[in-house]
Amino acid sequence: MKRREFLLHLSVIIFSMAWELLLLYNMTWLRGYYIESEMVYIRDGIPSCWFRYSPSLPFVLLVLLPTIVLLALYVRFKEPVLKKSGLAIGLPALSVVLVSLLNPHSSFPILLAISVGVGAILGEDKGEKVLLALEGFLPGFLVFMMILGGLAVSC
């Protein structure tokens, strides 16, 4: 792998992690876009609540924004690293969002498997495979943490 490609992969990891950390940090205003919850007071002021994970289109678009940006840059500059990175970030993040609909706690093994699989398929040499797997796993893990954190503090 050339130095230029390595630096491009590194900048993609930093950009995507920064974006997902920003979403995770500002989770309080974003929680309404992916967690439905309601608190009902029963006798003597004792609260009872329900919650469920239900991602909206704005939430999915915000999570996939690094992928959208990278694929738009690929269309503009025709740099294959941008397409690989966009797919490496988008597929694991989308899998976490969709698998969490069934069971949020089972998303982690699937995230790990898809990240490694995408890295192995798209990468040309060992270094690029590892970088692509990291590009998919780290932002996907932050999305996973965002979903579980939102479910934990819903009530």
C-alpha positions in Angstrom: 0.0 0.0 0.0 1.3 3.4 -0.9 1.8 6.2 1.6 -0.9 8.3 0.0 -3.5 5.5 0.3 -2.5 4.9 3.9 -3.0 8.6 4.8 -6.3 8.6 3.0 -7.5 5.5 5.0 -6.3 7.2 8.2 -8.1 10.4 7.4 -11.3 8.4 6.7 -11.0 6.7 10.0 -10.6 10.0 11.8 -13.4 11.7 9.9 -15.9 8.9 10.4 -15.0 8.4 14.1 -15.3 12.1 14.7 -18.8 12.2 13.1 -20.1 9.2 15.1 -18.6 10.6 18.3 -20.4 13.9 17.6 -23.6 12.0 17.2 -22.9 9.9 20.4 -22.1 13.1 22.4 -25.3 14.8 21.2 -27.4 11.8 21.8 -30.0 13.6 23.9 -31.6 15.5 21.0 -31.1 12.6 18.7 -32.7 10.0 20.9 -36.2 10.8 19.8 -35.2 9.8 16.2 -34.5 6.2 17.2 -36.1 5.4 20.6 -39.8 5.5 21.2 -40.7 5.7 24.8 -43.4 6.8 27.1 -43.7 7.1 30.9 -47.0 6.4 32.5 -47.7 7.1 36.2 -49.6 4.5 38.0 -50.8 4.6 41.6 -49.0 6.7 44.2 -46.8 8.4 41.7 -44.8 5.3 40.8 -43.7 5.6 37.1 -43.9 2.8 34.6 -42.4 3.1 31.2 -42.0 1.3 27.9 -39.4 1.9 25.2 -38.4 0.3 21.9 -35.8 0.9 19.2 -37.4 2.3 16.1 -34.9 4.1 13.8 -36.3 6.9 11.7 -35.0 8.0 8.3 -33.2 11.1 9.7 -31.3 8.8 12.1 -30.3 6.4 9.4 -29.1 9.2 7.2 -27.1 10.8 10.0 -25.5 7.5 10.8 -24.7 6.9 7.2 -23.5 10.4 6.4 -19.8 9.5 6.3 -20.6 6.8 3.8 -22.7 9.2 1.7 -19.9 11.8 1.7 -17.2 9.2 0.7 -19.3 7.8 -2.1 -20.1 11.3 -3.4 -16.3 12.1 -3.3 -15.7 8.9 -5.2 -18.1 9.9 -7.9 -16.3 13.3 -8.1 -12.7 12.2 -7.9 -12.8 8.5 -9.1 -10.4 7.4 -6.3 -11.0 3.7 -5.6 -9.9 4.1 -2.0 -12.9 6.3 -1.4 -15.4 3.7 -2.7 -13.8 1.0 -0.6 -13.8 3.1 2.5 -17.4 4.2 1.9 -18.6 0.6 1.6 -16.4 -0.5 4.5 -18.1 2.1 6.7 -21.6 1.9 5.4 -22.2 -1.8 5.4 -21.3 -2.4 9.1 -23.2 0.7 10.3 -26.3 -0.2 8.3 -26.1 -3.8 9.6 -26.0 -2.5 13.2 -29.0 -0.3 12.6 -31.0 -3.1 10.9 -30.0 -6.0 13.2 -30.8 -3.9 16.2 -34.5 -3.9 15.1 -34.6 -7.6 16.0 -32.3 -7.7 19.0 -30.0 -4.8 19.9 -27.7 -7.0 22.0 -27.0 -9.4 19.1 -25.6 -6.6 16.9 -22.0 -6.8 18.1 -21.1 -10.2 16.7 -22.7 -9.3 13.4 -20.9 -6.0 13.3 -17.6 -7.8 13.9 -18.2 -10.4 11.3 -19.4 -7.9 8.6 -16.4 -5.5 9.4 -13.9 -8.3 9.0 -15.7 -9.7 5.9 -15.9 -6.4 4.1 -12.2 -5.7 4.9 -11.2 -9.1 3.6 -13.2 -8.8 0.4 -12.4 -5.2 -0.5 -8.8 -5.1 0.6 -5.9 -5.9 -1.7 -3.1 -6.6 0.7 -3.0 -7.3 4.5 -2.5 -3.7 5.5 -5.5 -2.5 3.5 -7.7 -5.3 4.7 -6.9 -4.4 8.3 -7.5 -0.7 7.7 -10.8 -1.4 5.9 -11.9 -3.7 8.8 -11.1 -0.9 11.3 -12.9 1.7 9.2 -16.0 -0.4 9.4 -15.7 -1.6 13.0 -14.9 1.6 14.8 -17.9 3.8 13.6 -20.2 0.7 13.7 -19.2 0.2 17.3 -20.1 3.8 18.1 -23.5 3.3 16.5 -23.9 0.2 18.5 -23.0 2.1 21.7 -25.4 4.9 20.7 -28.3 2.5 20.3 -27.6 0.5 23.5 -27.0 3.8 25.4 -30.3 5.2 24.2 -32.2 2.1 25.2 -30.6 2.1 28.7 -31.6 5.7 29.5 -35.0 5.8 27.8 -37.1 6.2 30.9 
